[in-house]
Amino acid sequence: NTVGTFYEWAQEKGLFRGEPLDPKQLKPVLRAIDDDALAHTGGSAREVAVSTTAPRTSESGDEHVHPMESKTWLAVAKSLGPLPSQRDAGIPGCSRNRLAAEISIWTGMRLDEVAGLTTYQLLNLRVTDDSIEVVPLKITRTKGLRPRTVLFPSHLIAELHRYIDTERREAVEVGKRFGLKKDAGYLFVNGLDSRNHAGKPVRGYTLSGAFRQAVLACGFVRKEERVDPLTEESYLASCAAHCFHDLRHTFAVWLYQAEKAAGNAEPWKVVQARLGHRYLRTTTDIYLRVVDIFRAKVNDNLYHFLRMTFGT
């Protein structure tokens, strides 16, 4: 697709003459009902230019949706490190990677959204004694730059405040000894082991890599067919069964099942609101085919917690 687009640009600029490298075919596509003012008349179609050369990257909308079972999440969470409260109790390890994953699985935030959080945002959230109460937080660094409100469980806010006061503060102090001039204010920063990079904002790929390593350490792997570029021979490679984005998928599937179990006749609308999808069709297209087969794999106590915490 990228090479084809490059040649299209070259043709338009007069830098290339010849047949199109990636011919396009116009294909009529029905507009989503949420985006169609004439849906009541039967719907309208629009034409989309579709590549005739590039292979499809996915045969179905749910092919890359891999929600986690509750027992899988608990194992990976433990492998990621202790919570700040557990560190206070004497369990060794760093909390940053664990907290980043906790935010995603309890709020549905994307990786870049988690990495873009600031200490000011979190310190402005109040902590209550009710562990299932949620506090709204408006975020603006989102996909498509459309602001939305996410709900933080009170117990997670308390852990994040503790992280800011301990592990994060220590990392910033070490960074200043290595020349860090100013605290940028981002919530998650490089740890003490980063030495001259300590206290600087952590990159999304660092959080993603730590999550992948935790999944592999727990033994959750899948086989993926790959091709050796030199010999052109196929082989099976062991890969992590889950990536960081699966935390968002897990949140969506868990929440749907919780709402359905509570008797909500329109659980998809709750999921859409929590994920920040502009159209309901987007939500259902992604998750519709995986929610029912996943129901038996998650603890009922977790559904109860989600209903109490994030329900309508």
C-alpha positions as CSV (number, residue, x, y, z in Angstrom):
1,N,0.0,0.0,0.0
2,T,2.8,2.4,0.9
3,V,4.7,1.7,-2.3
4,G,1.6,2.0,-4.4
5,T,0.7,5.3,-2.8
6,F,4.2,6.6,-3.5
7,Y,3.9,5.8,-7.2
8,E,0.4,7.4,-7.4
9,W,2.0,10.6,-6.0
10,A,4.9,10.3,-8.5
11,Q,2.4,10.0,-11.4
12,E,0.5,13.1,-10.2
13,K,3.8,15.0,-10.1
14,G,4.9,13.8,-13.5
15,L,7.9,11.9,-12.1
16,F,6.7,8.5,-13.3
17,R,5.1,7.3,-16.5
18,G,3.6,4.0,-17.0
19,E,0.9,1.7,-15.7
20,P,-0.3,2.2,-12.1
21,L,1.7,-0.1,-9.8
22,D,-1.4,-0.7,-7.6
23,P,-4.6,-0.2,-9.6
24,K,-7.7,0.8,-7.6
25,Q,-11.2,-0.5,-8.0
26,L,-14.2,1.4,-6.9
27,K,-16.3,-0.6,-4.5
28,P,-19.7,0.5,-3.1
29,V,-19.9,0.4,0.7
30,L,-23.0,1.1,2.8
31,R,-22.5,4.0,5.2
32,A,-22.7,3.2,8.9
33,I,-26.2,3.8,10.2
34,D,-24.7,6.2,12.8
35,D,-23.2,8.4,10.1
36,D,-26.2,8.3,7.6
37,A,-28.9,10.9,7.9
38,L,-31.0,9.0,5.3
39,A,-30.7,5.6,7.1
40,H,-34.5,5.6,7.5
41,T,-34.9,5.5,3.7
42,G,-32.9,2.3,3.4
43,G,-29.4,3.7,3.6
44,S,-27.0,5.2,1.1
45,A,-23.8,3.9,-0.3
46,R,-20.5,5.5,-1.0
47,E,-17.7,4.4,-3.3
48,V,-14.3,3.5,-1.9
49,A,-11.1,3.0,-3.9
50,V,-9.9,-0.5,-3.0
51,S,-6.5,-1.9,-3.9
52,T,-6.5,-4.8,-6.4
53,T,-2.9,-5.8,-5.7
54,A,-2.2,-5.6,-2.0
55,P,-3.5,-8.6,0.1
56,R,-6.0,-8.0,2.7
57,T,-4.4,-7.8,6.2
58,S,-7.4,-9.3,7.9
59,E,-10.3,-11.5,6.9
60,S,-12.5,-10.6,9.8
61,G,-13.0,-7.7,12.2
62,D,-12.2,-9.7,15.3
63,E,-9.1,-11.5,14.0
64,H,-6.9,-9.3,16.1
65,V,-9.1,-9.1,19.1
66,H,-7.5,-11.3,21.8
67,P,-9.2,-10.5,25.2
68,M,-7.6,-12.0,28.3
69,E,-9.1,-14.4,30.8
70,S,-9.2,-13.1,34.3
71,K,-6.6,-15.8,35.5
72,T,-4.3,-14.8,32.6
73,W,-4.5,-11.2,33.5
74,L,-3.7,-11.9,37.2
75,A,-0.6,-13.9,36.2
76,V,0.6,-11.2,33.8
77,A,-0.1,-8.5,36.4
78,K,2.0,-10.3,39.0
79,S,4.8,-10.7,36.5
80,L,4.8,-7.0,35.6
81,G,5.7,-6.1,39.2
82,P,4.1,-5.1,42.5
83,L,1.6,-2.3,43.1
84,P,3.0,0.6,45.2
85,S,1.0,-0.7,48.2
86,Q,2.6,-4.1,47.8
87,R,6.1,-2.5,47.6
88,D,5.3,-0.8,50.9
89,A,4.5,-4.2,52.3
90,G,8.0,-5.4,51.4
91,I,7.5,-7.0,47.9
92,P,10.5,-6.0,45.8
93,G,10.2,-4.6,42.2
94,C,9.1,-1.5,40.3
95,S,5.5,-0.5,39.9
96,R,5.5,1.6,36.7
97,N,4.8,-1.2,34.2
98,R,2.2,-2.7,36.4
99,L,0.4,0.6,36.9
100,A,0.4,1.4,33.1
101,A,-1.3,-2.0,32.4
102,E,-3.7,-1.5,35.3
103,I,-4.8,1.8,33.8
104,S,-5.5,0.3,30.4
105,I,-7.4,-2.7,31.7
106,W,-9.6,-0.7,34.1
107,T,-10.3,2.3,31.9
108,G,-9.9,1.0,28.3
109,M,-7.2,3.7,27.5
110,R,-4.9,3.1,24.6
111,L,-1.1,2.8,25.0
112,D,-0.3,6.3,23.7
113,E,-3.1,7.7,25.9
114,V,-1.6,6.0,29.0
115,A,1.9,7.2,28.2
116,G,0.6,10.8,27.7
117,L,-0.9,11.1,31.2
118,T,0.6,13.8,33.5
119,T,1.0,13.9,37.2
120,Y,-1.2,17.0,37.3
121,Q,-4.1,15.1,35.9
122,L,-3.8,12.3,38.4
123,L,-3.1,14.5,41.5
124,N,-6.3,16.4,40.7
125,L,-8.3,13.2,41.1
126,R,-9.6,12.7,44.6
127,V,-9.2,9.5,46.5
128,T,-12.2,8.1,48.4
129,D,-12.6,5.3,50.9
130,D,-15.0,3.5,48.5
131,S,-12.9,1.1,46.5
132,I,-15.5,0.7,43.7
133,E,-16.2,4.4,43.3
134,V,-14.9,6.0,40.0
135,V,-13.7,9.5,39.3
136,P,-14.0,11.0,35.9
137,L,-10.9,12.3,34.0
138,K,-11.0,14.2,30.7
139,I,-8.2,13.3,28.3
140,T,-7.4,15.2,25.1
141,R,-4.4,13.2,23.8
142,T,-6.6,10.6,22.1
143,K,-6.9,8.9,18.7
144,G,-8.3,11.5,16.3
145,L,-7.7,14.1,19.1
146,R,-11.3,13.9,20.2
147,P,-11.5,14.6,23.9
148,R,-13.3,12.0,26.0
149,T,-13.9,11.2,29.7
150,V,-12.5,8.1,31.2
151,L,-13.4,6.7,34.6
152,F,-10.6,5.8,37.1
153,P,-11.4,3.4,40.0
154,S,-10.6,5.0,43.3
155,H,-8.3,2.2,44.4
156,L,-6.2,2.7,41.3
157,I,-6.0,6.5,41.9
158,A,-4.6,5.8,45.4
159,E,-1.9,3.5,43.9
160,L,-1.0,6.1,41.3
161,H,-0.6,8.8,44.0
162,R,1.7,6.5,45.9
163,Y,3.8,5.9,42.8
164,I,4.1,9.7,42.2
165,D,5.3,10.2,45.8
166,T,7.8,7.4,45.9
167,E,9.1,5.5,42.8
168,R,8.6,8.4,40.4
169,R,10.1,11.0,42.7
170,E,13.2,8.9,43.3
171,A,13.6,8.5,39.5
172,V,13.4,12.2,38.9
173,E,15.9,12.9,41.7
174,V,18.4,10.5,40.1
175,G,17.8,12.0,36.7
176,K,18.7,15.5,38.1
177,R,22.0,14.2,39.3
178,F,22.7,13.1,35.7
179,G,21.7,16.4,34.2
180,L,17.9,16.3,34.0
181,K,17.1,20.0,34.0
182,K,13.3,19.9,34.4
183,D,10.6,17.5,35.4
184,A,8.4,17.3,32.2
185,G,5.4,16.3,34.4
186,Y,4.5,13.1,32.6
187,L,3.1,10.4,34.9
188,F,5.3,7.5,33.8
189,V,9.1,8.1,33.6
190,N,12.2,6.0,33.2
191,G,13.3,4.3,36.3
192,L,16.4,4.3,38.5
193,D,18.2,1.8,36.3
194,S,18.1,4.2,33.3
195,R,20.7,6.3,35.0
196,N,21.3,9.4,32.8
197,H,17.8,8.9,31.3
198,A,16.1,8.4,34.6
199,G,13.1,10.8,35.2
200,K,12.5,11.4,31.5
201,P,9.1,10.5,30.0
202,V,8.8,6.8,29.2
203,R,8.0,5.9,25.6
204,G,5.0,3.9,24.7
205,Y,7.1,1.2,23.1
206,T,8.9,0.7,26.5
207,L,5.6,0.0,28.2
208,S,4.6,-2.3,25.4
209,G,7.8,-4.2,25.4
210,A,7.6,-4.7,29.2
211,F,4.1,-6.1,28.8
212,R,5.2,-8.5,26.1
213,Q,8.1,-9.7,28.2
214,A,5.7,-10.3,31.1
215,V,3.4,-12.3,28.9
216,L,6.3,-14.5,27.7
217,A,7.6,-15.0,31.2
218,C,4.2,-16.4,32.2
219,G,4.4,-18.9,29.3
220,F,1.5,-17.4,27.3
221,V,2.7,-17.9,23.7
222,R,1.3,-18.5,20.3
223,K,2.9,-19.9,17.1
224,E,3.1,-17.5,14.2
225,E,4.2,-18.5,10.7
226,R,7.0,-16.4,9.3
227,V,9.2,-16.5,6.2
228,D,13.0,-16.3,6.3
229,P,13.9,-13.4,3.9
230,L,17.2,-15.1,2.9
231,T,16.0,-18.7,2.3
232,E,12.3,-17.9,1.7
233,E,11.5,-20.9,3.9
234,S,8.5,-20.8,6.3
235,Y,9.0,-21.5,10.0
236,L,7.0,-21.2,13.2
237,A,8.1,-18.6,15.7
238,S,7.0,-18.3,19.3
239,C,5.4,-15.0,20.0
240,A,3.6,-13.4,23.0
241,A,0.0,-14.4,23.1
242,H,-1.1,-10.9,24.1
243,C,0.0,-7.3,23.4
244,F,-0.6,-4.2,25.4
245,H,-3.6,-3.2,23.2
246,D,-5.3,-6.5,24.3
247,L,-5.8,-4.8,27.7
248,R,-8.2,-2.4,26.0
249,H,-10.0,-5.3,24.2
250,T,-10.2,-7.1,27.5
251,F,-11.8,-4.1,29.2
252,A,-14.4,-3.9,26.4
253,V,-15.3,-7.5,26.5
254,W,-15.4,-7.7,30.3
255,L,-17.6,-4.6,30.5
256,Y,-20.0,-5.9,27.9
257,Q,-20.5,-9.1,29.7
258,A,-20.9,-7.3,33.0
259,E,-23.6,-5.0,31.6
260,K,-25.4,-7.9,29.9
261,A,-25.3,-10.0,33.2
262,A,-26.9,-6.9,34.9
263,G,-29.8,-7.0,32.5
264,N,-28.8,-3.9,30.5
265,A,-30.7,-4.2,27.2
266,E,-28.2,-2.0,25.4
267,P,-24.7,-2.9,26.8
268,W,-23.0,-1.8,23.6
269,K,-23.8,1.8,24.3
270,V,-22.0,1.6,27.6
271,V,-19.0,0.0,25.9
272,Q,-19.0,2.6,23.1
273,A,-19.1,5.5,25.7
274,R,-16.2,4.0,27.7
275,L,-14.0,3.3,24.7
276,G,-14.7,6.7,23.1
277,H,-15.8,5.3,19.7
278,R,-17.6,7.9,17.7
279,Y,-20.0,5.4,16.1
280,L,-21.7,2.5,17.7
281,R,-21.1,0.5,14.6
282,T,-17.4,0.7,15.2
283,T,-17.8,-0.9,18.6
284,T,-20.0,-3.8,17.4
285,D,-17.9,-4.5,14.3
286,I,-14.8,-5.0,16.4
287,Y,-16.3,-7.0,19.3
288,L,-19.6,-8.6,18.2
289,R,-18.2,-12.0,17.3
290,V,-16.0,-12.5,20.3
291,V,-18.1,-11.5,23.3
292,D,-20.4,-14.6,23.6
293,I,-17.7,-17.2,23.2
294,F,-15.7,-15.4,25.9
295,R,-18.4,-15.4,28.6
296,A,-17.5,-18.6,30.4
297,K,-13.8,-17.7,30.7
298,V,-14.1,-14.8,33.2
299,N,-14.9,-14.9,36.9
300,D,-18.4,-13.8,37.9
301,N,-16.9,-11.7,40.8
302,L,-15.1,-9.6,38.2
303,Y,-18.4,-8.9,36.4
304,H,-19.9,-7.8,39.6
305,F,-17.0,-5.4,40.2
306,L,-17.3,-4.0,36.7
307,R,-21.1,-3.5,37.0
308,M,-20.7,-1.7,40.3
309,T,-17.8,0.4,39.1
310,F,-18.4,1.3,35.4
311,G,-22.1,0.5,34.8
312,T,-24.8,3.0,34.0
